[in-house]
Amino acid sequence: MGILEDKSNARLFYKYLSKVYDRINSFNWNEEMRAEALSWLEFGDDPRVLDVGCGTGFGTEGLLEHADDVHGLDQSIHQMEKAFEKFGKRDRVNFYRGDAERLPFRDDAFDVVWSSGSIEYWPNPVEGLRELRRVAKPGGQVLVVGPDYPHNPILQRVADAIMLFYDADEADRMFEAAGYEEFEHHIQQATPQSPRAITTVARVPDDGESPDESAAAATDADPSAPGAE
């Protein structure tokens, strides 16, 4: 497990990175890549959308181009404070402070679930992917963007020490273990010199199970969010 897959380390890391995140993020994940990823989703009419690991709201901004009912969740209050500056605390987006591996939402709550630049920090990514599937409606879509595993052996050792990097084979294993049956992977890259992103678009299966209403309790969300003061 990489050092940033520890949640306390990740929170501390983003406490300081949040100050410059929007300026450096474009080198790895830019508006063109976001637009391409959004084009792979089917939003339909009046979709309810969730951004897991919303951070400063870069993915959220793109989702707002396709939906009015948008919700964002992150474990870092410092990252979300930057998102509050863009969208307000209760205006265009409903924000929650919580854990991607224990989402504070009921089953089948969202038409689309998006997560970009978050899975690499999850200690148990399969559990996180199960949670995304749980809160998405049957037949809905889940999109996850993570860092593609580097080919260079030296960079591989560095990557393994920091956080989760994974290739298409490992993505297959994780999504299958999380209960997805239909998914596809895309490789995206800002420039030929930039790190590659692996973007997976998955269809949520209809397993015939009724929603567990007990999952509606928001025990893992900060009670001050949305609108954390």
Biotite code that builds the C-alpha atoms (Angstrom):
import biotite.structure as struc

atoms = struc.array([
    struc.Atom([0.000, 0.000, 0.000], chain_id="A", res_id=1, res_name="MET", atom_name="CA", element="C"),
    struc.Atom([1.351, 3.415, -0.982], chain_id="A", res_id=2, res_name="GLY", atom_name="CA", element="C"),
    struc.Atom([1.857, 6.139, 1.594], chain_id="A", res_id=3, res_name="ILE", atom_name="CA", element="C"),
    struc.Atom([-1.093, 8.198, 0.302], chain_id="A", res_id=4, res_name="LEU", atom_name="CA", element="C"),
    struc.Atom([-3.492, 5.257, 0.478], chain_id="A", res_id=5, res_name="GLU", atom_name="CA", element="C"),
    struc.Atom([-3.566, 5.934, 4.201], chain_id="A", res_id=6, res_name="ASP", atom_name="CA", element="C"),
    struc.Atom([-6.537, 8.270, 4.678], chain_id="A", res_id=7, res_name="LYS", atom_name="CA", element="C"),
    struc.Atom([-4.907, 10.446, 7.334], chain_id="A", res_id=8, res_name="SER", atom_name="CA", element="C"),
    struc.Atom([-1.852, 10.930, 5.117], chain_id="A", res_id=9, res_name="ASN", atom_name="CA", element="C"),
    struc.Atom([-4.072, 11.789, 2.156], chain_id="A", res_id=10, res_name="ALA", atom_name="CA", element="C"),
    struc.Atom([-5.997, 14.377, 4.185], chain_id="A", res_id=11, res_name="ARG", atom_name="CA", element="C"),
    struc.Atom([-2.752, 16.017, 5.322], chain_id="A", res_id=12, res_name="LEU", atom_name="CA", element="C"),
    struc.Atom([-1.398, 15.931, 1.771], chain_id="A", res_id=13, res_name="PHE", atom_name="CA", element="C"),
    struc.Atom([-4.470, 17.699, 0.390], chain_id="A", res_id=14, res_name="TYR", atom_name="CA", element="C"),
    struc.Atom([-4.473, 20.252, 3.186], chain_id="A", res_id=15, res_name="LYS", atom_name="CA", element="C"),
    struc.Atom([-1.430, 21.774, 1.500], chain_id="A", res_id=16, res_name="TYR", atom_name="CA", element="C"),
    struc.Atom([-2.011, 20.687, -2.104], chain_id="A", res_id=17, res_name="LEU", atom_name="CA", element="C"),
    struc.Atom([-5.428, 22.358, -2.117], chain_id="A", res_id=18, res_name="SER", atom_name="CA", element="C"),
    struc.Atom([-3.696, 25.756, -2.216], chain_id="A", res_id=19, res_name="LYS", atom_name="CA", element="C"),
    struc.Atom([-2.237, 25.057, -5.684], chain_id="A", res_id=20, res_name="VAL", atom_name="CA", element="C"),
    struc.Atom([-4.283, 22.081, -6.900], chain_id="A", res_id=21, res_name="TYR", atom_name="CA", element="C"),
    struc.Atom([-6.208, 23.864, -9.642], chain_id="A", res_id=22, res_name="ASP", atom_name="CA", element="C"),
    struc.Atom([-2.991, 25.309, -11.102], chain_id="A", res_id=23, res_name="ARG", atom_name="CA", element="C"),
    struc.Atom([-1.124, 21.998, -11.331], chain_id="A", res_id=24, res_name="ILE", atom_name="CA", element="C"),
    struc.Atom([-4.036, 19.675, -12.066], chain_id="A", res_id=25, res_name="ASN", atom_name="CA", element="C"),
    struc.Atom([-4.213, 20.692, -15.723], chain_id="A", res_id=26, res_name="SER", atom_name="CA", element="C"),
    struc.Atom([-0.882, 19.002, -16.424], chain_id="A", res_id=27, res_name="PHE", atom_name="CA", element="C"),
    struc.Atom([-2.465, 15.607, -15.686], chain_id="A", res_id=28, res_name="ASN", atom_name="CA", element="C"),
    struc.Atom([-6.205, 16.103, -16.145], chain_id="A", res_id=29, res_name="TRP", atom_name="CA", element="C"),
    struc.Atom([-7.448, 18.976, -18.269], chain_id="A", res_id=30, res_name="ASN", atom_name="CA", element="C"),
    struc.Atom([-10.714, 20.292, -19.701], chain_id="A", res_id=31, res_name="GLU", atom_name="CA", element="C"),
    struc.Atom([-10.317, 18.398, -22.973], chain_id="A", res_id=32, res_name="GLU", atom_name="CA", element="C"),
    struc.Atom([-9.887, 15.087, -21.144], chain_id="A", res_id=33, res_name="MET", atom_name="CA", element="C"),
    struc.Atom([-12.848, 15.889, -18.909], chain_id="A", res_id=34, res_name="ARG", atom_name="CA", element="C"),
    struc.Atom([-15.037, 16.713, -21.911], chain_id="A", res_id=35, res_name="ALA", atom_name="CA", element="C"),
    struc.Atom([-14.047, 13.469, -23.611], chain_id="A", res_id=36, res_name="GLU", atom_name="CA", element="C"),
    struc.Atom([-14.893, 11.468, -20.482], chain_id="A", res_id=37, res_name="ALA", atom_name="CA", element="C"),
    struc.Atom([-18.246, 13.233, -20.143], chain_id="A", res_id=38, res_name="LEU", atom_name="CA", element="C"),
    struc.Atom([-19.060, 12.333, -23.756], chain_id="A", res_id=39, res_name="SER", atom_name="CA", element="C"),
    struc.Atom([-18.991, 8.639, -22.799], chain_id="A", res_id=40, res_name="TRP", atom_name="CA", element="C"),
    struc.Atom([-21.847, 9.077, -20.317], chain_id="A", res_id=41, res_name="LEU", atom_name="CA", element="C"),
    struc.Atom([-25.599, 8.962, -20.904], chain_id="A", res_id=42, res_name="GLU", atom_name="CA", element="C"),
    struc.Atom([-27.241, 11.575, -18.699], chain_id="A", res_id=43, res_name="PHE", atom_name="CA", element="C"),
    struc.Atom([-30.834, 11.349, -19.898], chain_id="A", res_id=44, res_name="GLY", atom_name="CA", element="C"),
    struc.Atom([-33.520, 13.721, -18.628], chain_id="A", res_id=45, res_name="ASP", atom_name="CA", element="C"),
    struc.Atom([-33.173, 15.399, -15.207], chain_id="A", res_id=46, res_name="ASP", atom_name="CA", element="C"),
    struc.Atom([-30.325, 13.167, -14.012], chain_id="A", res_id=47, res_name="PRO", atom_name="CA", element="C"),
    struc.Atom([-29.212, 13.019, -10.402], chain_id="A", res_id=48, res_name="ARG", atom_name="CA", element="C"),
    struc.Atom([-25.418, 12.927, -10.379], chain_id="A", res_id=49, res_name="VAL", atom_name="CA", element="C"),
    struc.Atom([-22.776, 12.250, -7.713], chain_id="A", res_id=50, res_name="LEU", atom_name="CA", element="C"),
    struc.Atom([-19.111, 13.286, -7.826], chain_id="A", res_id=51, res_name="ASP", atom_name="CA", element="C"),
    struc.Atom([-17.123, 11.076, -5.414], chain_id="A", res_id=52, res_name="VAL", atom_name="CA", element="C"),
    struc.Atom([-13.834, 12.621, -4.391], chain_id="A", res_id=53, res_name="GLY", atom_name="CA", element="C"),
    struc.Atom([-14.960, 15.948, -5.845], chain_id="A", res_id=54, res_name="CYS", atom_name="CA", element="C"),
    struc.Atom([-11.994, 17.855, -4.418], chain_id="A", res_id=55, res_name="GLY", atom_name="CA", element="C"),
    struc.Atom([-11.930, 21.446, -5.623], chain_id="A", res_id=56, res_name="THR", atom_name="CA", element="C"),
    struc.Atom([-14.776, 20.757, -8.041], chain_id="A", res_id=57, res_name="GLY", atom_name="CA", element="C"),
    struc.Atom([-13.037, 20.347, -11.401], chain_id="A", res_id=58, res_name="PHE", atom_name="CA", element="C"),
    struc.Atom([-15.087, 17.278, -12.316], chain_id="A", res_id=59, res_name="GLY", atom_name="CA", element="C"),
    struc.Atom([-18.144, 18.820, -10.688], chain_id="A", res_id=60, res_name="THR", atom_name="CA", element="C"),
    struc.Atom([-17.908, 21.805, -13.024], chain_id="A", res_id=61, res_name="GLU", atom_name="CA", element="C"),
    struc.Atom([-18.124, 19.508, -16.031], chain_id="A", res_id=62, res_name="GLY", atom_name="CA", element="C"),
    struc.Atom([-21.043, 17.572, -14.576], chain_id="A", res_id=63, res_name="LEU", atom_name="CA", element="C"),
    struc.Atom([-22.971, 20.816, -14.119], chain_id="A", res_id=64, res_name="LEU", atom_name="CA", element="C"),
    struc.Atom([-22.941, 21.208, -17.905], chain_id="A", res_id=65, res_name="GLU", atom_name="CA", element="C"),
    struc.Atom([-25.120, 18.095, -18.133], chain_id="A", res_id=66, res_name="HIS", atom_name="CA", element="C"),
    struc.Atom([-27.168, 18.055, -14.918], chain_id="A", res_id=67, res_name="ALA", atom_name="CA", element="C"),
    struc.Atom([-28.827, 20.421, -12.464], chain_id="A", res_id=68, res_name="ASP", atom_name="CA", element="C"),
    struc.Atom([-29.070, 17.962, -9.560], chain_id="A", res_id=69, res_name="ASP", atom_name="CA", element="C"),
    struc.Atom([-25.384, 17.503, -8.691], chain_id="A", res_id=70, res_name="VAL", atom_name="CA", element="C"),
    struc.Atom([-23.893, 16.245, -5.420], chain_id="A", res_id=71, res_name="HIS", atom_name="CA", element="C"),
    struc.Atom([-20.229, 16.239, -4.406], chain_id="A", res_id=72, res_name="GLY", atom_name="CA", element="C"),
    struc.Atom([-18.434, 14.299, -1.678], chain_id="A", res_id=73, res_name="LEU", atom_name="CA", element="C"),
    struc.Atom([-14.856, 14.480, -0.421], chain_id="A", res_id=74, res_name="ASP", atom_name="CA", element="C"),
    struc.Atom([-12.946, 13.631, 2.739], chain_id="A", res_id=75, res_name="GLN", atom_name="CA", element="C"),
    struc.Atom([-10.810, 16.803, 2.580], chain_id="A", res_id=76, res_name="SER", atom_name="CA", element="C"),
    struc.Atom([-12.502, 19.922, 3.899], chain_id="A", res_id=77, res_name="ILE", atom_name="CA", element="C"),
    struc.Atom([-9.595, 21.964, 2.532], chain_id="A", res_id=78, res_name="HIS", atom_name="CA", element="C"),
    struc.Atom([-10.293, 20.758, -0.992], chain_id="A", res_id=79, res_name="GLN", atom_name="CA", element="C"),
    struc.Atom([-14.032, 21.318, -0.629], chain_id="A", res_id=80, res_name="MET", atom_name="CA", element="C"),
    struc.Atom([-13.509, 24.874, 0.595], chain_id="A", res_id=81, res_name="GLU", atom_name="CA", element="C"),
    struc.Atom([-12.101, 25.641, -2.857], chain_id="A", res_id=82, res_name="LYS", atom_name="CA", element="C"),
    struc.Atom([-15.225, 24.108, -4.387], chain_id="A", res_id=83, res_name="ALA", atom_name="CA", element="C"),
    struc.Atom([-17.425, 26.225, -2.095], chain_id="A", res_id=84, res_name="PHE", atom_name="CA", element="C"),
    struc.Atom([-15.736, 29.329, -3.519], chain_id="A", res_id=85, res_name="GLU", atom_name="CA", element="C"),
    struc.Atom([-16.754, 28.266, -7.031], chain_id="A", res_id=86, res_name="LYS", atom_name="CA", element="C"),
    struc.Atom([-20.276, 26.985, -6.495], chain_id="A", res_id=87, res_name="PHE", atom_name="CA", element="C"),
    struc.Atom([-21.373, 28.187, -3.056], chain_id="A", res_id=88, res_name="GLY", atom_name="CA", element="C"),
    struc.Atom([-22.064, 25.897, -0.138], chain_id="A", res_id=89, res_name="LYS", atom_name="CA", element="C"),
    struc.Atom([-25.714, 25.231, -0.909], chain_id="A", res_id=90, res_name="ARG", atom_name="CA", element="C"),
    struc.Atom([-26.333, 26.884, -4.255], chain_id="A", res_id=91, res_name="ASP", atom_name="CA", element="C"),
    struc.Atom([-25.532, 24.851, -7.374], chain_id="A", res_id=92, res_name="ARG", atom_name="CA", element="C"),
    struc.Atom([-24.129, 21.721, -5.685], chain_id="A", res_id=93, res_name="VAL", atom_name="CA", element="C"),
    struc.Atom([-24.976, 19.775, -2.534], chain_id="A", res_id=94, res_name="ASN", atom_name="CA", element="C"),
    struc.Atom([-21.680, 19.009, -0.785], chain_id="A", res_id=95, res_name="PHE", atom_name="CA", element="C"),
    struc.Atom([-20.957, 16.300, 1.786], chain_id="A", res_id=96, res_name="TYR", atom_name="CA", element="C"),
    struc.Atom([-17.850, 15.422, 3.722], chain_id="A", res_id=97, res_name="ARG", atom_name="CA", element="C"),
    struc.Atom([-17.482, 11.647, 3.731], chain_id="A", res_id=98, res_name="GLY", atom_name="CA", element="C"),
    struc.Atom([-15.661, 8.478, 2.804], chain_id="A", res_id=99, res_name="ASP", atom_name="CA", element="C"),
    struc.Atom([-15.765, 6.964, -0.686], chain_id="A", res_id=100, res_name="ALA", atom_name="CA", element="C"),
    struc.Atom([-15.664, 3.473, 0.803], chain_id="A", res_id=101, res_name="GLU", atom_name="CA", element="C"),
    struc.Atom([-18.698, 4.181, 3.030], chain_id="A", res_id=102, res_name="ARG", atom_name="CA", element="C"),
    struc.Atom([-20.941, 6.507, 1.096], chain_id="A", res_id=103, res_name="LEU", atom_name="CA", element="C"),
    struc.Atom([-23.693, 8.191, 3.140], chain_id="A", res_id=104, res_name="PRO", atom_name="CA", element="C"),
    struc.Atom([-26.415, 7.690, 0.527], chain_id="A", res_id=105, res_name="PHE", atom_name="CA", element="C"),
    struc.Atom([-29.221, 5.197, 0.035], chain_id="A", res_id=106, res_name="ARG", atom_name="CA", element="C"),
    struc.Atom([-29.116, 2.505, -2.618], chain_id="A", res_id=107, res_name="ASP", atom_name="CA", element="C"),
    struc.Atom([-30.052, 3.379, -6.228], chain_id="A", res_id=108, res_name="ASP", atom_name="CA", element="C"),
    struc.Atom([-29.889, 7.115, -5.529], chain_id="A", res_id=109, res_name="ALA", atom_name="CA", element="C"),
    struc.Atom([-28.051, 8.436, -8.608], chain_id="A", res_id=110, res_name="PHE", atom_name="CA", element="C"),
    struc.Atom([-28.307, 8.102, -12.374], chain_id="A", res_id=111, res_name="ASP", atom_name="CA", element="C"),
    struc.Atom([-24.594, 8.767, -12.886], chain_id="A", res_id=112, res_name="VAL", atom_name="CA", element="C"),
    struc.Atom([-21.716, 8.389, -10.432], chain_id="A", res_id=113, res_name="VAL", atom_name="CA", element="C"),
    struc.Atom([-18.431, 10.057, -11.373], chain_id="A", res_id=114, res_name="TRP", atom_name="CA", element="C"),
    struc.Atom([-15.075, 9.793, -9.616], chain_id="A", res_id=115, res_name="SER", atom_name="CA", element="C"),
    struc.Atom([-11.926, 11.347, -11.071], chain_id="A", res_id=116, res_name="SER", atom_name="CA", element="C"),
    struc.Atom([-8.576, 11.362, -9.306], chain_id="A", res_id=117, res_name="GLY", atom_name="CA", element="C"),
    struc.Atom([-9.826, 9.669, -6.160], chain_id="A", res_id=118, res_name="SER", atom_name="CA", element="C"),
    struc.Atom([-9.537, 5.870, -6.442], chain_id="A", res_id=119, res_name="ILE", atom_name="CA", element="C"),
    struc.Atom([-5.756, 6.002, -6.125], chain_id="A", res_id=120, res_name="GLU", atom_name="CA", element="C"),
    struc.Atom([-6.154, 7.089, -2.491], chain_id="A", res_id=121, res_name="TYR", atom_name="CA", element="C"),
    struc.Atom([-8.642, 4.389, -1.453], chain_id="A", res_id=122, res_name="TRP", atom_name="CA", element="C"),
    struc.Atom([-7.146, 1.735, 0.848], chain_id="A", res_id=123, res_name="PRO", atom_name="CA", element="C"),
    struc.Atom([-9.707, -0.763, -0.463], chain_id="A", res_id=124, res_name="ASN", atom_name="CA", element="C"),
    struc.Atom([-10.569, 0.216, -4.049], chain_id="A", res_id=125, res_name="PRO", atom_name="CA", element="C"),
    struc.Atom([-12.829, -2.786, -4.624], chain_id="A", res_id=126, res_name="VAL", atom_name="CA", element="C"),
    struc.Atom([-14.959, -1.765, -1.653], chain_id="A", res_id=127, res_name="GLU", atom_name="CA", element="C"),
    struc.Atom([-15.100, 1.770, -2.999], chain_id="A", res_id=128, res_name="GLY", atom_name="CA", element="C"),
    struc.Atom([-16.210, 0.521, -6.416], chain_id="A", res_id=129, res_name="LEU", atom_name="CA", element="C"),
    struc.Atom([-18.916, -1.557, -4.732], chain_id="A", res_id=130, res_name="ARG", atom_name="CA", element="C"),
    struc.Atom([-20.150, 1.569, -3.000], chain_id="A", res_id=131, res_name="GLU", atom_name="CA", element="C"),
    struc.Atom([-20.315, 3.478, -6.282], chain_id="A", res_id=132, res_name="LEU", atom_name="CA", element="C"),
    struc.Atom([-22.349, 0.603, -7.738], chain_id="A", res_id=133, res_name="ARG", atom_name="CA", element="C"),
    struc.Atom([-24.615, 0.476, -4.694], chain_id="A", res_id=134, res_name="ARG", atom_name="CA", element="C"),
    struc.Atom([-25.646, 4.130, -4.846], chain_id="A", res_id=135, res_name="VAL", atom_name="CA", element="C"),
    struc.Atom([-26.104, 4.121, -8.645], chain_id="A", res_id=136, res_name="ALA", atom_name="CA", element="C"),
    struc.Atom([-29.414, 3.095, -10.168], chain_id="A", res_id=137, res_name="LYS", atom_name="CA", element="C"),
    struc.Atom([-29.611, -0.209, -12.049], chain_id="A", res_id=138, res_name="PRO", atom_name="CA", element="C"),
    struc.Atom([-28.787, 0.519, -15.663], chain_id="A", res_id=139, res_name="GLY", atom_name="CA", element="C"),
    struc.Atom([-27.014, 3.728, -14.693], chain_id="A", res_id=140, res_name="GLY", atom_name="CA", element="C"),
    struc.Atom([-23.355, 4.468, -15.267], chain_id="A", res_id=141, res_name="GLN", atom_name="CA", element="C"),
    struc.Atom([-20.262, 4.743, -13.108], chain_id="A", res_id=142, res_name="VAL", atom_name="CA", element="C"),
    struc.Atom([-17.158, 6.503, -14.429], chain_id="A", res_id=143, res_name="LEU", atom_name="CA", element="C"),
    struc.Atom([-13.827, 6.240, -12.627], chain_id="A", res_id=144, res_name="VAL", atom_name="CA", element="C"),
    struc.Atom([-10.580, 7.969, -13.571], chain_id="A", res_id=145, res_name="VAL", atom_name="CA", element="C"),
    struc.Atom([-7.334, 6.739, -12.046], chain_id="A", res_id=146, res_name="GLY", atom_name="CA", element="C"),
    struc.Atom([-3.602, 6.778, -12.840], chain_id="A", res_id=147, res_name="PRO", atom_name="CA", element="C"),
    struc.Atom([-2.427, 4.264, -15.420], chain_id="A", res_id=148, res_name="ASP", atom_name="CA", element="C"),
    struc.Atom([0.430, 2.035, -14.272], chain_id="A", res_id=149, res_name="TYR", atom_name="CA", element="C"),
    struc.Atom([3.734, 3.288, -15.758], chain_id="A", res_id=150, res_name="PRO", atom_name="CA", element="C"),
    struc.Atom([5.802, 1.073, -18.053], chain_id="A", res_id=151, res_name="HIS", atom_name="CA", element="C"),
    struc.Atom([9.194, 2.258, -16.792], chain_id="A", res_id=152, res_name="ASN", atom_name="CA", element="C"),
    struc.Atom([10.462, -0.063, -13.991], chain_id="A", res_id=153, res_name="PRO", atom_name="CA", element="C"),
    struc.Atom([11.906, 2.848, -11.997], chain_id="A", res_id=154, res_name="ILE", atom_name="CA", element="C"),
    struc.Atom([8.641, 4.785, -12.206], chain_id="A", res_id=155, res_name="LEU", atom_name="CA", element="C"),
    struc.Atom([6.787, 1.618, -11.217], chain_id="A", res_id=156, res_name="GLN", atom_name="CA", element="C"),
    struc.Atom([8.726, 1.429, -7.943], chain_id="A", res_id=157, res_name="ARG", atom_name="CA", element="C"),
    struc.Atom([8.008, 5.093, -7.259], chain_id="A", res_id=158, res_name="VAL", atom_name="CA", element="C"),
    struc.Atom([4.326, 4.634, -8.089], chain_id="A", res_id=159, res_name="ALA", atom_name="CA", element="C"),
    struc.Atom([3.994, 1.579, -5.831], chain_id="A", res_id=160, res_name="ASP", atom_name="CA", element="C"),
    struc.Atom([5.439, 3.547, -2.923], chain_id="A", res_id=161, res_name="ALA", atom_name="CA", element="C"),
    struc.Atom([3.066, 6.478, -3.284], chain_id="A", res_id=162, res_name="ILE", atom_name="CA", element="C"),
    struc.Atom([-0.464, 5.303, -4.125], chain_id="A", res_id=163, res_name="MET", atom_name="CA", element="C"),
    struc.Atom([-2.519, 3.012, -6.337], chain_id="A", res_id=164, res_name="LEU", atom_name="CA", element="C"),
    struc.Atom([-1.569, 2.866, -10.004], chain_id="A", res_id=165, res_name="PHE", atom_name="CA", element="C"),
    struc.Atom([-3.193, 0.179, -12.133], chain_id="A", res_id=166, res_name="TYR", atom_name="CA", element="C"),
    struc.Atom([-3.373, -1.110, -15.687], chain_id="A", res_id=167, res_name="ASP", atom_name="CA", element="C"),
    struc.Atom([-6.333, -2.464, -17.672], chain_id="A", res_id=168, res_name="ALA", atom_name="CA", element="C"),
    struc.Atom([-5.860, -6.009, -16.361], chain_id="A", res_id=169, res_name="ASP", atom_name="CA", element="C"),
    struc.Atom([-5.961, -4.819, -12.760], chain_id="A", res_id=170, res_name="GLU", atom_name="CA", element="C"),
    struc.Atom([-8.947, -2.614, -13.575], chain_id="A", res_id=171, res_name="ALA", atom_name="CA", element="C"),
    struc.Atom([-10.717, -5.688, -14.967], chain_id="A", res_id=172, res_name="ASP", atom_name="CA", element="C"),
    struc.Atom([-10.046, -7.551, -11.729], chain_id="A", res_id=173, res_name="ARG", atom_name="CA", element="C"),
    struc.Atom([-11.242, -4.708, -9.496], chain_id="A", res_id=174, res_name="MET", atom_name="CA", element="C"),
    struc.Atom([-14.436, -3.959, -11.402], chain_id="A", res_id=175, res_name="PHE", atom_name="CA", element="C"),
    struc.Atom([-15.338, -7.642, -11.699], chain_id="A", res_id=176, res_name="GLU", atom_name="CA", element="C"),
    struc.Atom([-14.703, -8.168, -7.979], chain_id="A", res_id=177, res_name="ALA", atom_name="CA", element="C"),
    struc.Atom([-16.949, -5.181, -7.257], chain_id="A", res_id=178, res_name="ALA", atom_name="CA", element="C"),
    struc.Atom([-19.829, -6.775, -9.178], chain_id="A", res_id=179, res_name="GLY", atom_name="CA", element="C"),
    struc.Atom([-19.730, -4.971, -12.513], chain_id="A", res_id=180, res_name="TYR", atom_name="CA", element="C"),
    struc.Atom([-20.404, -7.033, -15.617], chain_id="A", res_id=181, res_name="GLU", atom_name="CA", element="C"),
    struc.Atom([-20.177, -4.455, -18.414], chain_id="A", res_id=182, res_name="GLU", atom_name="CA", element="C"),
    struc.Atom([-17.357, -1.912, -18.562], chain_id="A", res_id=183, res_name="PHE", atom_name="CA", element="C"),
    struc.Atom([-14.700, -0.488, -20.862], chain_id="A", res_id=184, res_name="GLU", atom_name="CA", element="C"),
    struc.Atom([-11.379, 1.251, -20.288], chain_id="A", res_id=185, res_name="HIS", atom_name="CA", element="C"),
    struc.Atom([-9.969, 4.294, -22.079], chain_id="A", res_id=186, res_name="HIS", atom_name="CA", element="C"),
    struc.Atom([-6.463, 5.709, -21.852], chain_id="A", res_id=187, res_name="ILE", atom_name="CA", element="C"),
    struc.Atom([-6.292, 9.506, -21.706], chain_id="A", res_id=188, res_name="GLN", atom_name="CA", element="C"),
    struc.Atom([-3.296, 11.819, -21.659], chain_id="A", res_id=189, res_name="GLN", atom_name="CA", element="C"),
    struc.Atom([-2.974, 15.605, -21.516], chain_id="A", res_id=190, res_name="ALA", atom_name="CA", element="C"),
    struc.Atom([0.307, 15.695, -23.490], chain_id="A", res_id=191, res_name="THR", atom_name="CA", element="C"),
    struc.Atom([2.756, 13.032, -24.667], chain_id="A", res_id=192, res_name="PRO", atom_name="CA", element="C"),
    struc.Atom([4.911, 13.925, -21.650], chain_id="A", res_id=193, res_name="GLN", atom_name="CA", element="C"),
    struc.Atom([2.073, 13.771, -19.109], chain_id="A", res_id=194, res_name="SER", atom_name="CA", element="C"),
    struc.Atom([1.175, 10.765, -16.953], chain_id="A", res_id=195, res_name="PRO", atom_name="CA", element="C"),
    struc.Atom([-1.558, 8.638, -18.500], chain_id="A", res_id=196, res_name="ARG", atom_name="CA", element="C"),
    struc.Atom([-5.000, 8.289, -16.957], chain_id="A", res_id=197, res_name="ALA", atom_name="CA", element="C"),
    struc.Atom([-7.108, 5.154, -17.199], chain_id="A", res_id=198, res_name="ILE", atom_name="CA", element="C"),
    struc.Atom([-10.808, 5.977, -17.403], chain_id="A", res_id=199, res_name="THR", atom_name="CA", element="C"),
    struc.Atom([-13.355, 3.215, -16.915], chain_id="A", res_id=200, res_name="THR", atom_name="CA", element="C"),
    struc.Atom([-17.022, 3.552, -17.847], chain_id="A", res_id=201, res_name="VAL", atom_name="CA", element="C"),
    struc.Atom([-19.184, 0.844, -16.289], chain_id="A", res_id=202, res_name="ALA", atom_name="CA", element="C"),
    struc.Atom([-22.854, -0.029, -16.558], chain_id="A", res_id=203, res_name="ARG", atom_name="CA", element="C"),
    struc.Atom([-24.564, -0.825, -13.263], chain_id="A", res_id=204, res_name="VAL", atom_name="CA", element="C"),
    struc.Atom([-26.182, -4.278, -13.406], chain_id="A", res_id=205, res_name="PRO", atom_name="CA", element="C"),
    struc.Atom([-29.754, -4.906, -12.326], chain_id="A", res_id=206, res_name="ASP", atom_name="CA", element="C"),
    struc.Atom([-29.314, -7.586, -9.671], chain_id="A", res_id=207, res_name="ASP", atom_name="CA", element="C"),
    struc.Atom([-32.957, -7.555, -8.654], chain_id="A", res_id=208, res_name="GLY", atom_name="CA", element="C"),
    struc.Atom([-32.250, -6.605, -5.055], chain_id="A", res_id=209, res_name="GLU", atom_name="CA", element="C"),
    struc.Atom([-34.417, -4.080, -3.271], chain_id="A", res_id=210, res_name="SER", atom_name="CA", element="C"),
    struc.Atom([-32.703, -1.005, -1.833], chain_id="A", res_id=211, res_name="PRO", atom_name="CA", element="C"),
    struc.Atom([-31.510, -1.179, 1.764], chain_id="A", res_id=212, res_name="ASP", atom_name="CA", element="C"),
    struc.Atom([-33.085, 1.888, 3.292], chain_id="A", res_id=213, res_name="GLU", atom_name="CA", element="C"),
    struc.Atom([-30.779, 1.653, 6.298], chain_id="A", res_id=214, res_name="SER", atom_name="CA", element="C"),
    struc.Atom([-28.001, 2.869, 3.992], chain_id="A", res_id=215, res_name="ALA", atom_name="CA", element="C"),
    struc.Atom([-29.666, 6.279, 3.934], chain_id="A", res_id=216, res_name="ALA", atom_name="CA", element="C"),
    struc.Atom([-28.161, 7.217, 7.309], chain_id="A", res_id=217, res_name="ALA", atom_name="CA", element="C"),
    struc.Atom([-25.362, 9.694, 6.670], chain_id="A", res_id=218, res_name="ALA", atom_name="CA", element="C"),
    struc.Atom([-23.185, 8.476, 9.514], chain_id="A", res_id=219, res_name="THR", atom_name="CA", element="C"),
    struc.Atom([-19.944, 9.070, 7.646], chain_id="A", res_id=220, res_name="ASP", atom_name="CA", element="C"),
    struc.Atom([-20.701, 12.524, 6.304], chain_id="A", res_id=221, res_name="ALA", atom_name="CA", element="C"),
    struc.Atom([-19.695, 15.633, 8.192], chain_id="A", res_id=222, res_name="ASP", atom_name="CA", element="C"),
    struc.Atom([-22.917, 16.910, 9.791], chain_id="A", res_id=223, res_name="PRO", atom_name="CA", element="C"),
    struc.Atom([-21.953, 20.442, 8.807], chain_id="A", res_id=224, res_name="SER", atom_name="CA", element="C"),
    struc.Atom([-21.931, 19.527, 5.118], chain_id="A", res_id=225, res_name="ALA", atom_name="CA", element="C"),
    struc.Atom([-23.406, 20.566, 2.816], chain_id="A", res_id=226, res_name="PRO", atom_name="CA", element="C"),
    struc.Atom([-22.363, 24.046, 3.827], chain_id="A", res_id=227, res_name="GLY", atom_name="CA", element="C"),
    struc.Atom([-19.514, 23.183, 6.189], chain_id="A", res_id=228, res_name="ALA", atom_name="CA", element="C"),
    struc.Atom([-18.721, 26.348, 8.037], chain_id="A", res_id=229, res_name="GLU", atom_name="CA", element="C"),
])
